[in-house]
Amino acid sequence: MTLDTVKHAGETPDTDQPWAELGLKPDEYARVRDILGRRPTGAELAMYSVMWSEHCSYKSSKVHLRQFGEKAPENDALLVGIGENAGVVDVGQGYAVTFKVESHNHPSYIEPYQGAATGVGGIVRDILAMGARPVAVMDPLRFGAADHPDTKRVLPGVVAGIGGYGNCLGLPNIGGEVVFDACYQGNPLVNALCVGVMKHEDIHLAKASGAGNKVILYGARTGGDGIGGVSVLASETFDDSKPSKRPAVQVGDPFQEKLLIECTLEIFREDLVDGIQDLGGAGLSCATSELASAGSGGMRVELDRVPLRDATLSPEEILMSESQERMCAIVEPGKVDRFLEICEKWDVIATVIGEVTDGERLEIFWHGEQIVDVPPRTVAHEGPVYERPYARPEWQDALQADDAGKLARPATAEELREQVLAVVSSPNQASKSWITSQYDRFVQGNTVLAQPEDSGMVRVDEDTNLGVAVATDGNGRYAKLDPYAGAQLALAESYRNVAATGARPLAISNCLNFGSPEDPAVMWQFAEATRGLADGCLELGTPVTGGNVSLYNQTGETAIHPTPVVAVLGVIDDVNRRTPMAFSDEGHLLYLLGDTKEELGGSAWSQVIHDHLGGLPPAVDLGREKLLADILIAASRDGMIDAAHDLSDGGLIQALVESCLRGGKGARIIVPDGIDPFVFLFSESAGRAVVAVPRSEELRFGDMCEARGLPATRIGVVDGEAIDVQGQFALPLEELRTAHEATIPGLLA
């Protein structure tokens, strides 16, 4: 077959090309021809198809994501914002922290182990590319119904992939979530987060500048796995045929990635790179076009120099391959030898595949023949921008009118006790220790808090005990009822979780998981959630540093619940002052902070007891969230509280059960006058937390709450070996522990 060169493309304008099979729309293919002034070569078509995919180009979401910049709050801590591999924030003492959350949803359904493993590997390389040492990972997960047979296939594979890859890298897994809902059947959400630490002067950016500088590809050889990969899989709706796309799922090698990490960090220490980019979605197509686009010149690449695992790969396949554990660096000629020496030391393959030019084109050659000649910005940054039609769905009013307040409530104290047991042992509220025990949470020795704490926390500096805390949250049920409020509730809960451990919330990353953007109802959900998140971040003063949009999360015509996952990062000056969630000292007084209202829409109780979703989610008061956070942080810093736990899914009773079981101590609880015991226990009103206050600090703590205007109600005391809601029921901790811990192993046995 004749090689499809640039010259050949110019001479054969009418050649049929598989643009539709590669995911391009007719108008997109026409635009490529307009940009080039001819038909694209096969290699150019491959590059545009993967880079203009939904996953890589954000073509349906860009118009809404701009709000994160337009409404960005003033924040002196933000060092690198949206547009780079990951955001970077100043955490003090000369340290910077980078963090980001991304999705690997569709690959993880097709091939659960490798899909999840390479999701971890990809996000770790994003953090590494910023110049940071990765120090921790997290994994917000969503699966279908807990008792569905396919959940038994997908969940163990995903968990094994996350644990296997992260454990081999020696990175602690410090947090995340596991949620079950039938809406995720056939379309699980596997989001992965990584946190990295560096000094300010170590920040690196993805750009290719300096004519004559060399382009070095280093890491694993390029193979046939992952051709098209996430860039294609994540850009279309799922149907029954998708398991046939197994070859598109990348295959990871965590030991190779560990070598790549240490090699890259040594290269950074010797200041050998001018620009760097990891190879993730869209592989070499992305790395070369983004580096050239962000730089000051052009780039020439000799594609036949790329080290291969499969010698039969075509140029198009090499450009589209998403084989893992690869990086691309821009290196000055005088530093190339030392760069290659370090790579050889770490047994990492490194090859000079090209150089930066003083032109404006990305030119790629195959055995001396030119197969790509494009303006790099048109590939990387000037793809299609769609203003998709969106409209509030016709069923939204009826859904919100179907209020949870009409549902039958427990009529007796015994029935209330039974429903408490049912909720706390339900799959979403039960202990996830079967899952988290497969992750190494304490490797490296700097983990301060980890699952099931409100947020994960790691020490940044061993001398000063500076630390950072990270939490991820997102309630798709709330967002289905009201996407604007649902996104803000996800932000508020994550913000609250960080503050509950004593850390000051600083910035966010997000992973926006939605159905097909071609559905106006889904696009309305996306537009509302994005608007809600941008408005919420502005009010809380937490800028969006970056993140990911994952669309087409639906099977056939059935979309998942809109699921904005929000990660909040906070800083704590001394990790020794962190606040755990465990009630561990008898005699400590329990205070409920915030207002409890009858808010049951989208609640765990309505789901578990009545299989109901309707009404409105809890009201959002971000001013109250800021006040609550200030109180929790001050109380932690000044030693006024010994434990704190935010209230969210499952309400007060869920928080009490988790804190009591964590500390091995019971609690005597008094229902305040004027409130229904059922509402007191199960309401999911936002802006609340329960804290354990030493008796010696009660007066000081109470005065602080009163002075700041935060409602603080004494509801009981840490005592005994049961949760005793006086006048209602008592539940021995042994019975609660059995119910709470047996559910997940029982489902997956």
N, C-alpha and C positions, 0 to 999 in steps of 0.2 A: 504494500500500500504506500502511495506517495505521501511523504511527510507534509502535513498542512502548515506551510510556512506563511509568513506575512506576505511575501511576494506572491505565493500561490493563491492566497485569499483574495488579493487584489485582482488577480487574473480570472478568478472563477466566482463572480458575484452571485450566481444563481444556484450554487451548491446547496442542497438540502442539509439542514443542520438540526440536531435533536434538542433544540432549545426548550421545547415544551416538556420533554422527558426530564430535563435538568431543572425544571421548576420555574423557568422564566415565562412571563406573560407575553402575549403578542406585542404590546406596546413597549415592554421592557427590551425585548429583542430588537425592536425597531430603533430604540434609543441607543443601544449599543452600536448599531450600524451607523447611526448619525454621529456618535462620538468619534468613531474610528474613520468615518468616511469610506467604509467598505464593510464587507461582512467580516466577522471575527474569525480568527483561526480556531481550531479545536481547543487549543490551550487557552486562548483568550476567553472563549465561550465557557470553559470550565471555571476560570477565575471569576468572571462576572456572575455566573450562576450561583456559586457558593457564597460570594461576598455580597450579592444582592438578595440572598435568602432572608427570610424573616428573622432567623436567629442571629445573623451577623449584621444586617443593615438596619434593623429596627424600623423598617419602612412604614409599618402601620402605627407605630407608637411614638415616633419622633415628635410629632406635633404636640403630643400631650406631655412628653418627658421634659420639654423645654421649660415647663413650670418650675422644675427643680432648680434651674438656674435663675429664672426670672424672679422667683419668690425666695431665693436663698437668704437665710438670715445672716447678719453680720457675725462672723466668728473668726477671731484671730488665730484659733488653733488649726484651721484648715490650711494645709500646706500644698496638697495636690487634690484637685476635685475631679468632677466627671470628665471622662474622655480618655483617661489613661487606663492601664491594666487594673489599677485599684486606687482607691482614695488613700490619702495620707494625712494624719493629724498629729499635731504637736502635743505630747503628753507631759512635757516638762523635763527638766534636768538634761536637756540636750537630746532626749529620745524622741523618736517619731514612731508611730504605729500605723501600719497599713492593714486594711481588712476589706473583704468583699464576699458577697454571697452570689452564687450562680446556680443554674439548673442543669440537670442531666436526666430529664424526665423520661422521654421516649426511649432513649437507649437502655434505660434501666428496666423498662417493661419487657423489651425484646430479649435482653441478656442481663438479668439482674446483677450478677456478680461483677462482670466487667463494666457494665454501665455505671454502677455506683463507684467502683474502684477508680475508673478513669475520670469520673466527676471530681473525686478528691484530688487526683493527680493534677488535673487541669487547674483547679483553683489554687493549689499550692504553687504551681509555676507562675500564675498571675502575681502572687505575692512576692515570689523570688525575683521576678523581673523588675520589681520596683526597687530592688537593692536590699531587701529585708531578709532576715532569717525567719522562716516560718516557725512559729512556736506553739500553735494550737489549731485544731479544727473543730467544727461543729456540723451537725447534720439535721436540719428540719425535714421531716419525712411525712408523707401522706400516702395512705394505702386505701384500698377498697374495703368493703365490709369485712370485719375481723373474722367472721365465720365462713367467708367465701372460699371455695377450694383454691382459686388462683392466688389469693393472699398468701396461702401456705407455700406457693411457688415463689412469689415475688419477694416477700418480706425477708425470709431467711437468706436469700441470695444477696439482696441489697445490703443487709446488715453484715454479712460475711465479707462482701466487697469493701465496704467502708472500713470495717475493722482490719481486714487483711492488709489493705493498702496503707492506711494510717498507722497501724501498729508497726509495719515493716519500716516505715519512714522514721519511726520514733517520735511521732507527734501525738500529744495527748488529745483525746476527744473530750471536750469539757462541757458540751451542752447540745441542745437541739430540742426537737419535739418528735413525737410519733402520734399521728392522728389517723383514725379509721373513719371512713364514711363511704357509703355506696357510690357517691358521685365520682370517686376516684377509681372505681372498678375499671380495669383496662387502661387506666391512665394515672399511674402513681406519680407523685411528685417527689423527686429526689433532689433536694437543694443542698448545696455544700458550701461551707464557709471556712475561710482560713484567716488567721491573724499572724502578722509578722512584725518584727521589731528591728529598728535600725537607728543610727544616729542621723541627725539632720543632713549632714554632709554626704551621706551615703545614698541619697535618693537618686534613682536612675529613671530615665524616661525612654519611651519607644520612639526613636527618631534616627534617621540616617543622614548625617551631615558630614561635610568635609570631603571634597572630591579627591579620589584616590584611596580613601579609607576602604578597608576590606570587609566584605560580608562573609562571616564565618557561621556555618551551620554546625552545631555540635550536639551530642547526645546520641540517642538510639538511631539505628538505621531506619530508613523509610520503607514501610511495607504496604501490603494490600489491605490491611485491616483499616477500618475507619474511612474508606474512600467515600466522600460525601458526608459521612458520619453525622454528627449532631447538626451541622449546618443544613442538611437535608431532612433528617429525621424530625427535627424540632420545628420544621417549617411547613408541616402539613397535618391534616386531621388523620387520626388513627382509624383503621378499620381492620377487619379480620385477616387481611393479607400481610399485615406488618411483620409478624414473626419471620417471614421469608427474608427480611432485611438484616438478618444476623451479621453478614459480612460487613455491614456498614458500622457496626459497633466496634469501637477501638479496644485494643487489648493492652493492658497495663503491665508494667514491670516495676514494682516499687523499689527494688534494689538498684536498678538503673537510675531511678529518680533520686534516690538517696545520694548516689555518686554525683549526679548532675547538680544537686543542691550544694554539696560541699565544694565541688569544682567551681561552681559559679561564685560562691561566696569568697573563695580564695582569689578568683579573678577580680572581684570587686575590691578586695582589700589592696590589691596592687594597682588599682586604677587603670585597668587595661581596656575598658570599653567606653565608647562614646554614646552608644545607644544599644538597647537590647529589647527583644520581644520573645515571648514564649510562643510555641506552636501549639495552638489549641484548635478551636473551631476554624475550619477552612484551611488549616495547615500552612503550607508554604505560600499559598495564594494570599492568605491574610498577613503573614509575617513580612513578606517582601513588599506588598502594596502599602501596608500601614507604615512601615519604617520609611519607605520612600516618600509617602504622602506627607508625613509629619516632619520630614527633613527639609534641607535647603537645596537639594539638587535631584538628580535622577539616580537610577541604579541599573547596573548590568549584571545579569546572573547567567552562569553556565550551568544549566539544569542537569546535564549529563555527569557533573561532578558529584551530585548528591549520592551519598552512600545508601545502597539499597539492600533490603532483605530478599527482594524478589526481582531478579534481573529482567523479567518479562514486562514490568510495569511500563506503560506508555507515559509520555510527558504529561498528558492530561491527568492521568491517575496519580502521578507524583505530585502534581500541583494541588490535587483535591484530597490526597491522603491526610488523615488526621492521626497517623501513628503517634504514639505518646512519647514522653520523655525527650523532647527536642527543644532547642533554643536557637535563636539567631542573634548574632552580635555584630556590631559595627566597631571595627578595631583599626587604629592607626597603623600604617605599614611597619613602623619601627617597633611596635608592640606585639606583632603577630607571632614571632618566634616564642616569646615568653608565654603568650596565650596558649599556644599549641603544647608547650612543655607542661603547663599545669594540667591541661586536658589529658595528656599522656600519663602523667602521674596518677590521676584519678581513674585511669582506664576508660576515658570518655572519648569516643571518636569525634574528631573535629576536622572540618574541611573548609578551605577557602572556596566559596562558590561564586564569588563575584566581587564587585566594587562599586562604591558610590561614584557617580559621574557629575559633571557640571551641567548636564542637560536637565530636561524636565520630564523625561520619559522613563518608564520601567520597561527595560528590554531584557528578554529572556531568550537564550540560545540553546539549541539541542544539537550537539556534535557540529557546531559551527553554523548551523542554519537558524535564522531568527524566527521564533515561533510566537513571540509576544512583543508588541510595541504599543503601549497604552499610556495615557496620562494617569499616574497612580491614584490621584485624588478621586477620579471617576470610579475607580474600583473600590477604594477603601472608605471614602467619606462623602461621596456625592452620588450615592445610590438613589433609588426611587424614594419619594416621600408621598405617602398616601394620606389623604384626609378622608378616612373611611366614614361612611354614613353611620350615625348612631342615634338610637331612640330608646327612651324608657320603655321597657317591655310592657305589653298589655297586661300581663299577669302580676305586675309588681304591686299594684294597689290591692288586689285580692289577697296576695301573700301577706302584706303588712296588716290588712284588716283581720286576718285569721289569728287573733291575739292569743298568746299562751295563757292569759289570765282566765280564759274560759275552761281550761283543763281541770279535771277532777283532782282535788288535793287530798292528802291523807286525812282521814276523818278521826283517827285515834292516834294516841302516842305510839302504840305498837306498830301501826301502819307507817307512821313517820320513821320509826326505827328501821323498818324493812326497806323503805325507800332510800334511806341513807346508805344502808349496806349495798343496795342495788346500784346506786350511783357510784360509790367509791370503788366498787369492784367491776364496773363496766370497762370495756376495753380502753376507752379514751382516758379514763380517770385512774385506772389501775396502775400499779407499779410497772415501770418499763425496765426493771433490773435485768430481766432475761436478755434484753437487747444491749443495755449499756455495759453489762458485765463482759461482753465480747470486745469492748473497746478498752485500750489502755488509757486510763484517765490521768495517770500520774507520772508517766515517763518524762524524763528531763528534770524532774524534781522541783519544778516551779509552779505546779498546779496548786492553787490555794483553795478554790472551790470548783466542784464539778457536779455533773448530774447526780442527784436530782435537785440540786440547789437552784435558787431563782435565776442566777446567772453564773456562767463559768468565770473564773478569775485566775489570772496567771501573774506571777511576779516578773517584773521587767528588769529590776536591778537588785542584786543580792545584797548590796551594801546599804542602800537607802530604803529598800522594800517598796519602792514605787511599783504599782501594779495597774493592770487594766482588767475590766470586767466586760463581758459580752453576753447578750441575751438575744434570742430570736423568738418571735411570736407571730401568729396569724390565725384568725378564726374565720374560716370560710363560711360558716353558718351565719355569723354576724354580717359578713360582706354580702351574702345572698339577700339578706333582708334589707340592707342599706349599704351599698358599696362605699359611699362617702364616709359614713360613720364607721363602717367596718374597718376601713384602712386606718382611720384615726384611732380606733380601739386597739388595733394591732400595734401601732406606734406607741400608744399610751401604756399598753401592757409590757412591752419590751423595755420602755423607759422606766417604768415602775419596778420591773425586775432588777434592773441594774442598780437603781437607787436603794432597793431593799437590802442589797449587800453592802451598802456604804459607799459606792462609787458614784461619781458625778457624771451623768450622761453628757456626751460630747458630740457625737455625730452618728449618722446612720448609713447603712447600706440596705438595699432591698432586692427582693426577687419577686417579680409580679407575674403570677401564674394565672392564666385565663384561657378561655376557650377560643374559638375561631374568630379572628378579627373581621371576617367576612359576614358575620352575624351582627346586625345593628344592635341587638340586645346585649351581646357580649361587649361590643365596643362602648356602649353606654356604661356598662359596669366598669370597664377599664378607665374610661374618661373620668367617671365619678371617683373611683378609688385613687387615681393619680392626683386629681384635684384635692381630695381630702388629705392625702399624704403631704402634698406640697404645702397646703394651708397649715396643717398640724406641725410640720417641721419649722415653719416660719414662727409660729406661736411659741413653740418650745425652745427655739434657738438652736436646733440640731440640724446642721446642713446635711443634705444627701451627698455622699462622697462618690457614689457609683452604685452599680448593681447590675441587674439582668432582667430582661423581659422574656417570659416564656409563653408563647401563644400556641394556638391549635391544640390545647389540652382538652380534647374531647374524643369520644368514640362515636363515630357516625354523627348523628344529630345531637347527641347528649353531651353538653359541656360540663366540666367540673364546676363546683362552686367557685366564684371569684376568690382567689386566694393570694392576697398580698402578704408576703412574709417580710417582716421588718426586723433587721438586726440593729441593735443599739450598742455602741461601744462607750464605755465610761472609764474614767481614771480615778484611782485612789492613791493618796500620797503614801499610805503605810498599810500594806496588806494585813499586818497583824491586827488592825482595827476593823477588819471586815466583819460583817454580821452574817452568821449562818442562819438557816431556817429551823434548826432543831430546838425543841423545848427540852432542855437538858438539866435544869435545876428546879427542884421542887420548891414551892413557895413564891416563885416569881409570878408577878401579876400580869394578866393578859388584858391588853387594850385593843379595841377595835377602832381603827382610825378611818374617818370618812363617814359618809351618810349611806345608810341602807334603805333602798326604796324597793317597791314591788316591781322588779325588772327581771322577767323570766323569758323574754323573747330570744330564741336561739340558744337557750340555756342547756346545760348538761341534763338537768332534771327533765326538761320537756322532751329531750331526745331519748333518754334512757327509759323513762316511765311511760311515755305516750308516743314515742316515735313521731314527734311533731316538730315541724319547722314553720314558724309563722309569727306575725307581730312585728314589733320593732326591737332592735338590739338595745342594750343599755345606753343611756345618754352619755355623751362625752363632754367633760369639762376639763379642758387642758390647763386652765388656770389652777384648778384644784390639783391636777396631777403634778404641776410644778411645786405647789405648796407642800404636798405630801412628800415629794422627793426631797425637798429642802429639809423637812423635819426628819426623815429617815437618815439622811446623810449626816446632819448635825448630831442626831442622837447616837449614831454609830461612832462618829469621831470623838464625842465627848463621853462615851462610856455609859450612856443612859439606858441602852437596851442590850439584851444579850441574844435576842433572836428576832427575826422578822420574816414574814412571808406575805407576798402579795395575794390579793383575792382576785380570782378570775374564774375560769371554767370550774363549775361545781360549787362556787360560792364559799361561804365561811366554813362549812362543815368539811369540804375537801381540804382547805388549808389547814384546819385543825388536825385532821387525820394525818396528813403528810408530815406536819411538824411534830406531832406526838410520836408517830412511828419512827421518825428520823432520830429523835432523842431518846426514845424508849421510856418516855414519861407520859402519864395521863393528864387530864385536865377536868376541872369542875367548872361548868359553864352555866351562867345565869342569863336567861333571856330578859332583856330590858323591858320595862313596862311599856305597854302601848304598841308592841310589835308582835305580829303573828310568828310563833316559833318556826313555822314552815318557811316564811319569807326570810326570817332571820338567818336560817341555815342555808337556804338554796338560792337566794337572790344573787344575781351576778352584777350588781351595781359596780361601776368602775370607780377608780380613784380611792381604793380602800386597801388596807393592809392590817394584819394582826401582828402585834409585837409583844415580846415578853420583857417586862420591866422589873429589875431588882427592887425590892421594897425600899432600899436606901435611896433609890433614884426616883421614886414615884412623884414626890412633890416637885422636883426640878423638871421632870419630864412633863408633868401636867401643866406646870406654869408656862413652859415653852409652847405647848400646843394651844393653850388658851390665849397667850400673847399673840400668836400668829394666826389665830382664828380657825384652827383645824379641829373639827369635832373629834374627841377622844373619849370613848366609852369603856369603862372598866367592865369586862364581861366574865371574868373568872380568874382562876389561879392554876398554875401547873401543880398537879397533885395526883397521886395514886397510880393505878394501872388500868384505868379505863377513861373513856371520854363520857363524862356524866353530864348530860344536859338536864339540869335539875328541874323536876316536875314533868319531865318528858320520858327519857329513857337513859340507859347506860349501855355502852358498848365496850367490853373488855378489849384491851389492845391486842391480846392474843387472837381473838376472833377477827378483829379488824385486819391484822397482819395477814392472817390466812386468806381472807377474802381479797385483800388488796394485791397480794403477791401471786396468787394461784392462777389468775385469769389468763395472762399472756402465755405462760408455759402450757396451760391447758388447751388453748386454741391452736397452738403450733405443734403440739405433740404428734 
